[in-house]
Each structure stands twice: as C-alpha cells, then as structure tokens.
Amino acid sequence: MENNTIFDDVFRTMLEKMPQLVIPVINEVFHTSYSKEEKINQYRNEHHTASGEIITDSYLGIGNKLYHLECESRVKGNMVIRMIEYDFAAALEDIALADGIYEMNFPHSCILYLRHNKNTPNHLNVRINMPDGQHIIYSVPTIKLQEYTKDDIFRKKLLFFLPFYIMRYEKELHSIEKDSKKTIEMVEDIESLIVDLKKEFSSDEEMELYTRLAELMERISDYILNSEKNLKERIGAIMGGKILELETDKILERGREQGLEQGLEQGLHQATTKIISQMLKENVSWDKIILYTGCTREDIEKIDRENYNF
C-alpha cells in the first residue's frame, strides 16, 4: 500500500518554506499575473463540518482573493465532491451580512494530480440544481503535472513541480534499471534538470531555496526509486553532489572577489560543514553523507559533536 504522506509532506513543506514558488502555479491555473513579490497569506487549513473535521492541503490568500490547492497522488472518482465540501466548509467561516443578505465567498480551487490517466478531465464539474430552477455549475480545474515537460517547467517558472518530476519515469523504472542505455538517458535527464535549476538562483537567499528544493527532490526520488538500487544510488549521488557543488561555488566566488586565498579554503570548509550538518538533521545515513561529500567518518563525528554541544 502506498504511503501518500510523503507527497503531502513535500507539498506542504514547499507551501510553508517556499511559498513564493506557488505563485507561478496560481498564474498558470487561474490565468492571473501575480509577481513573485506578492504577499501570500496562509490561512488555517482545518475546517469543521457536521460530519467532522476537514483538513485541506492549502488555503491561501493573495490580495482579496482566496485559493485552495489540493495535491493528489492518484485520480479518485469522488474528488470533486470532496472539493465542494472543503470549499463550502471554508466559505461558511467567512460569511458576511450586507443589506440583509448573507454572502459566502468560495475560494478559487484546483487539483494538482501527480499521476493521471487518459480519462482525467481538465475540469471536474458538479451541477447544482436549486429548487427555484436555477442551475449552478461548480467547476474545479485540474493540473496534470506529468504533462509538463522540463522545458515547460523552467519556461513558466513552475519550480513547485520539480520534486515530483521523477514520477514520470515511475511506470518504466524496472525496465530502465535493466537497460544501460535507458539508465544513462534517465540519469542525464535528471542531471540536466539539476543544472537548469542551479541557473535559476544567484543570491545567497536563493541558494538556500535551491538547497531546500533539491533536498525535497531527493526525498521523493528515494521513495520512488526504493526498489531500484542502481538508479537510486546514481540519481541520489547527482542530487546530493549538486547541493554541495552549489554551496561551494558560491563561497569560492566570494573568496575570489575578495582576493583572499585563505578565505577560499575557509569558505570551502564552511560550505561542507553546513551541508553535513543539514544532512545529519535530516537523518541522512553516514554512508550517504560520505558518498555525497567525500568526507571521512571522523569529519562527521566531529561535526555531529559540535552540533550536539551547540
């Protein structure tokens, strides 16, 4: 049985730690033109109904508009019913009375499907028939992540999709693992994706964003590739190595600009220490840390002791 928690956790981590990445997604789905500097208000995602508590994946505000995004790993037949229940519960908590009439505001909602099939529609619809003869169509757009190519993702700045990119290989992993040519093609595709991602960031603040995003990509990759040992090791080495490479490149560049040879050496050490510390916090195995960073067990023990004492 699949563990959907990992997908939910990564989705919510991005919303919490990297909320600016969701803006291009909203622009893509709802044809808005928000800038990346827009302020995003994140509202509580727990709403109560007569049948019990409902937890939505996200409930966001930009300006005077509300947005509700749900992330689903698979297509489910009753999803549109769940969506209207979520949105109705949320709207009930923000009722306003004006001129003797109560007003409810439904959020703009969509579903992000990590996997889809040929029958997955672009919109999920419910026809609501009112007793006075009025008919209301409740429509929820769907986004099928695997339809977006790597070029689409970078051209439209949909970096929010990147942690789930590797899932497009999921159905063919077993055959890829056994075919050296297919393995090389997949590895090169993921490596070029990491290289393209690196180009998106330049400042120290953005470097931190890159690191977090790459770590989430690796987390999904480890889960998807769990049964394919060779692919898991090769893809993991690429992702872990690129995180360290970016950290060291930035430190070295600052050292060159300052013309401090000693600063270069110190900067390299600081970058490596920072990466190892973060890996230890994320409970990454020591063997994997050694593989990614080239450090020794003695180095890890020293950093681990320093973190503990700190």
N, C-alpha and C positions, 0 to 999 in steps of 0.2 A: 504493500500500500504506500502511495506516495506521500511524502512529507511536504505539504503545502506551506508549512510555517516558514521555511527558508525563503520562499518567494515573497510572502507577506512581510517578513522581517526586512528584506533588502529594499522592497518598495517603500516601506515606512521609514527606514533609515535614510533613504535619499530625500524624502519629504522633510524629515526633521533636520538632517545635517546639511543638505544641499538643495534647499527649496527653490533656489533660482533656476535649477535645471528643469523644473516643471513648467515654467513659463512658455518655452517653445512648444511643449506638448499641448498646452491650452490653446496657443495660437494655431497650431496645426488642426486641432479638433474643431474648434469653435470659430475659426477664421477671424480671430482677433489680431491685434498688432501691438501687444504689450512689449515694452522694452525690458531688458534683463534687470534694470534697476527698479522695476515696480515693487512696491511693498506688498508682501504676501502675508495675510493674516490667517493663521491656522486655528481653526475652532475645534472644540472638543468633538470627538467622533463617537460619542456614546449617546444614543437617543432611546427613549423609553416608549414602549407601546403596551397595549393591554396584554399582549402575549409574552412580554418580557423585554429584556434589554437588547438593543441592536447596536452593533459596532460596525461602522463603515471604515473603509481603508483611508479615506481622506475627505476633509471638509474644509475648503479654502475660500478666502475672500480676497478679491483684488478690486480696489475701488469700491463701487457699490454693488458688485456682482458676486454671487456665490457659485462655487464649483465643487462638484462631487465626483471623484475619480475612484473607480473600483478596479483592482488588478486581479485577474482570474487566470489561473494556470491552464484551465480547460473550459471548453464550451459546456454550459449547463442549460437545459431546456427551460428552467423556471427563473432564469436570471433577471428577466425584465420585471417579473412580479416582485422579486426581492428589491430591485432598484426603486420601484414606485413606492414600496413600503418604507424603504430607507428615506426617500425624499419627502414623503408625506410626514414621517415622524420628525424630520428636521424642520420642515415648514411649520409644523404645529408649535414649535418652540419659539417662533419669531412672528407670531400673529400681531397685527396692528389694527386698531379700530379707527376708522376715518369716516366721518359723516354717517355714522350709524351702520357702517358696513365693515365686517371683518375682512382683512386682506391677508392672504397667505402667499409667500414667495417661494416657489420651488427653485432649487439650485440648477445650474446647467450641469448635466450629468453625462458621463461616458464610461464605457468599459474598455479596459486595456486587456486584450487577450494575448497571453504569452504563447499559446498554441491555438490553432484554429483548424477548421476543416473546410472543404469546398462548399458546404452548405451554410457557413457562418455569414449572416447578413451584415450589411453596412450599418443598418439601424435595427434596433429591437423596438417593436411597437405594441402598444395596448390601446384598444378602442374603448373609451369610457362612455357608456350610454346613460345620459341623465334622464330622470323621469319626465322632464318637460320637453323631451325630444331633442335636446342638444347632444351633440357628439363631440368628444374631445379625444384627440389622438396624442397619447403620451409617447414620445419618441426618444430613444436613447442611442446616440451614435456609438459605433464600436471601432476600436483601433486594433488591427491585426499586426502585431509587431514583426512577425516574420515576413511580412510583405515589404518591409522597408529594407532596402539594400544598404550596404555600408556607405555608399556614396550619398544615398538619401539622408541617412542619419547625420552625417557631417555637414552636408549642404544646408539642411534645415535646422542644424544645431540641436538635434534630438538626442543629446548625450544621455538623457534619462533612460533611453532604451538599451544602452551598451551592456550593462551587467547581464542582460538576458539574450544578448546576440548569439551566444554559443548554442542556444537551444535549437537553432535552425538545423544543426547537424545531428540532433538527437536520434532521429529515426535511422540514420545511416552509420552510427558510431561503430557498431560491431564490424561492419564490412570495411570501414575506414581503418580500424585498428589492424586488420589483417592485410591491408594493401599499402605497401610502402609509398607508392605514388600518391594515393589519396591522402595518406598521412602527411606527406610533405606539403601538399596543397592546402590542407586544413591549417597546419602549423604556420605556413607562410601567410595565410589569410588573417589569422589571429595576430600574428606579429605585426603585419602592416596596419591592423586596426589600432594596436597599442602605439605604434609610431605616429599615426594620424592623430590620436588622442593627445599625445605629447605636444604636438604642434598647436593645439588649441589653447595652451596655457603658457604664460610667460612670467607673471609676477610670483612672489613668494606665497601670497594668499591663494593664487590659482594653483600653485604647486601642491598645496595642501588638499585642494579639491581633487586634483588629479590622483593623488595618493589614495584618498578615500574611495574614489570611484574605481580605481584599479583593484583595490582590495575587495570590493563588492563583486567585481567581475570574477576575481579568482575564487571567491566563495561559491558563486553559482557554478563556475566551471568545475570545481572539486566535486560538487554534488552530482552534476550531470555526467561527469566522466568517472564516477566512482568505480565502475566495473571494468574500465578500460585503462589498465595500469600504465601502458606505454604513453598513450595520449595524455593521460593525467599528469605524468611527470614532465613531458615535453611542454605542454601548454602552461603548467604551473611554473616551470623554470623561466619561460618567457615573461610571464606576468610579474613574478617576483623580481626578476632581474631588471625589468624596465622601471619598476618603482625605485630601486636602488640607483639605477643609472640617472634618473631624473634628479633625484636628491643631490647626487654627487656633482652632476653637471652644473647645477645652479650654484653650489658652494664654490666650485672651482672657477666658474666665470667671475664671481665676485672677487675671488682672490687674484685673478689675473688683472682685473680692472684696478685693483689696489696696488698691484706690483709687489705683493708680499709672498715670497716663496714659502715662508713658514706658515703663513695663513692658508695656503693651499693644502698643506699637509694636515693642519689642524681641521680645516673645513671638511676634508675627506673623512677624517676620523669622526667628526661630529655627525655627518650625514649617515655613516654606517651605524653609529651608536643609536641614532634616532630611529632608524628602520628596525634594528634588532629589538629595541625597547618596545616598539609598537607591535612587533610580531609576538613578543612574549606576552603582552597584554591580551592579544587575540588568541592566546594558547596555541600558537603555531608550534609544531614539533621542532625539537632542536635539529634533527636531521635535515628538515626542510630549510631551516634558517642557515645552516652550514652550506647547503646546496645553493641557495639564492645569493648569499653574501660573501662566501669564501672565507668566513671567519673560522676560528677554532672553538672547541668546546670550552677552553679556558677563557676565551673572549666572552662567550655567552654567560659563563658562570660569573665573571666579574661584573658585567652589566646587570645581570639578574640580582646580584647582591646590592649593587648601587641603587637599583630601583626599589628594592625591599627596604633598605635603610632610609631612602628618601621618603 
